[in-house]
Amino acid sequence: MIVILKQNPEKNQLENLRAWLKSMNVEIHESQGDTHTILGLIGDTSVIDIDFVRGLDIVEDVKRVQEPYK
């Protein structure tokens, strides 16, 4: 699963999202660009409600990856 964050998310909101995702037993690979941050989630993301994540204030979009991605 790939979570694309809105531009310049608040640090507090980002830390809360990271903590929640870690509690769902997934690893987070973070990529920061000039304006956007992308979180690549590694592990069993089937337990994560994609609509809930999309509804968060700091999230721009969520993409589910169906196959192993390199």
N, C-alpha and C positions, 0 to 999 in steps of 0.2 A: 504494500500500500504506500502511496506517495501522498503526502499532505503539503499543499502549497499554501503558504501563509501570505496574508496581506502585507503591503508595504509597511515597514517599520513597526512591527508589533510591540506592544508594551512588554517590557522585560518580565513583569510580574505574571502576566497572562501566559507568556511563553514558558516560564518555569512551571506554572501550574499544569500546562498541557504536557510538558515533558514528564513531570511526576506522575500524572494520570496514565500516560502511555506506558511508562515503566511498570506501573502497578498492574497493567494488562499483560505483563510478561513478554514484551517485545523490545528488541534493541532499536535504538534510534541512530540513524546516520544523518547528520545535519550538514547541509550545503548552504552557505551564505553567499549571496551575490551582492551587487551594489544596492539593489532595492528590494529583493525578495529573499526569503529563506524557504528552503524545501527540506522536509523531514522524510527520509526514507525509512519505513518501518520494516524490520526484519524479524520474522517469526510467524506464529499463527495469528494472523489478523482477522480470522473469521469470527472471533469473539468481540471485535470492535464494531460498534454500530456506526456505519459510515454516515448515516443521516444525522446522527448526533454530532459527529465531528464536523460535518459540513455546516452545521448550525452555529458553531462557535464564532464569536466576534472576530477572532484573529485569523480565521481560516478563509482562504479565497476559494479553494477547490480541493477535492480529494479524488485520487485515481486508484482503483484497485488493480493490482498486477496479477494476472491469472496464472502465469507460468514463471519459472525461475528466470530472473532478469540479470543480465551481465552488462 
